[in-house]
Each structure stands twice: as structure tokens, then as C-alpha cells.
Amino acid sequence: MANYFSLFLVVLTIASGLIWLADSLMFAPKRNDRKVVAEDGSSVTGDPEEQNLPWLVDTAQQIFPVIAFVLVLRSFLYEPFQIPSGSMMPTLLVGDFILVEKYAYGVKDPVFRSKFWDTGAPERGDVAVFKYPKNPSQDYIKRVVGLPGDTVIYRNKQLFIKPACNDGKDCPSIEPVELNFVDRGEAYQNFVPLEKYQEKLGEVTHDIFRLPSNLNRTQDYYQQPGTQTDEWIVPEGQYFMMGDNRDNSLDGRFWGFVPDDNLVGKAVAIWISFEFDRVPSSWIPSWIPTGVRFSRVGSII
């Protein structure tokens, strides 16, 4: 859907711009000539309304600057996204509306998504929006865990990472990611309290949720040839993503890696956050908010 909207914006911008340009070059001079004749007192044939801008031209002139601004802002600078699920709790909640920095990982054209300007690469710990590899029409949001060349292991609910080592000398061994227990019961899943931990990925310290009674679904994990069931080696030009709500996230553990071409941008801020808590018997449609979480507005992810 996002791609269709981008295509619609591009087509509308080009069409309105061409109409405005064609009128300026071909028809506006003739209208101006007739206007000069009229101001000189000479007789002017035809309908006086011919001196006014045609409806199509007038509309194009009014919408072109607005549409062009929206296109540039949304395609190359910042794009808003809504969080539809709890896979990134507690970092992101259902009802959060976030801003995604589109130029963080390179500038791409809005239709074919071809990168024409490299501005940087994801860092470990970033919260990134990307096109779901199995269905590029869907946008996913997860945390960057593995960089190209990394070895990632998720075993007994503990994350292990061995950073890429290209020179073969003094290569670091695989180490557990720093994890500290915070509390229990802040949120529930199927009436079971979730455990909250503080995790450190690179320079980023963030919170995650774990469901203590839930076993790792290793039988459903993506199996990379030449590795163990719960181990992955990130290929060049790709990334390994995981959700912060570890036992309620369909992420790289189940479908593999995210190519660089699928990256959309880096999530940088929450600009508004709505609550949707209501009883099932309520007659109010579920998409209507029940409140605003002002404490989350403006927070940096």
C-alpha cells in the first residue's frame, strides 16, 4: 500500500507540474496578450471569462507546491508510520505513531527504491523499518541485532553475538549480550506476566520483554545451511532483525535476513501515541482512540 501511495504522489506531482508548465509556455502568453488589448480599450472578441485561468490549470497551480513538498518530505526526509502490533514492546506500543528518518541508510527513489546516494548503514541497536523480505508490500519494524558477517545465536532466551572479523587476527569470541533483570508484571501475555530486562546492543541500551513460561520455537526457526538450529551467520549486504518483545515477534529467527535494498529508514521519534483500551462489548469502533499517551509524545527511540 505504501508503494502505491508513493507512486500516486509521483504521478500527481508530475502531472500537475506538466500542466502548469504547459500553460505557462503555451497558453498564458496568449491570455496576457488579450488582457493587454482589453486594458488599451480595444475591443476584445470572445467570452470575458476566457481571461480567467481554466479550472484544470488553476487546480494544478494550487496543488503542485503542496504535493511536491509532501513527496520530497515523505520520500527523502521523514515518513510517519503507525505501530500495529506489540512485537516491539516495551520500546513501541500499539497506537504509537513514529517518524522514520528516510535518509539514514541511503537516499532512494520513491518508486523503484533504487539507492542513488549512500548516506550510512544500520548500526547494532537501531530500530529500523524495512520491507518484509517474504512480502515486500508490507512494512516491518524491528531492532537491528546482527550486522553483515556477524554470528548470532539465540539460545535459552539469551542473545549471543560474535562480531564480524575479516582480518583473521585477534578476532573476538562469541559473547552473551549484556542482560539485566528489571521487573516483572508491567505487561501480560495470555494472562502471564512478562519479565522485563535491560539489554545492551552496541552503544544502545534498551528494554525487552520475555515470557518465562514460553519455550523457544526452535522447530520454526529459519535454518541456514551449515549452522545450528539457533545460530545464524549474517551474509554480506544483509541484516538480522529481532523484536524487543522476544516471545511475541515474527522476526529474523523465523524468516532469515533483511537485504540492504529492503531498508526503509531508522525510527527516531514518537510524534503521537493513542490508547485503544475498551471492553469487547463496546459499541464504539475499535479504531477510534480512547485517549492520548502524552508521556510518550516526543520521546526518542
Secondary structure, 3 states (H helix, E strand, C coil): CHHHHHHHHHHHHHHHHHHHHHHHHHHHHHHHHHHHHHHCCCCCCCCHHHHCCCHHHHHHHHHHHHHHHHHHHHHHHEEEEECCCCCCCCCCCCCEEEEEECCCCCEECCCCCCEEECCCCCCCCCEEEEECCCCCCCEEEEEEEECCCCEEEEECCEEEEECCCCCCCCCCCCEECCEEEEEEEEEEECCEEEEEEEEEECCEEEEEEECCCCCCCHHHCCCCCCCCCCEEECCCCEEEEECCECCCCCCHHHHCCEEHHHEEEEEEEEEEEEECCCCCCCCCCCCCCCEECHHHCCCEC
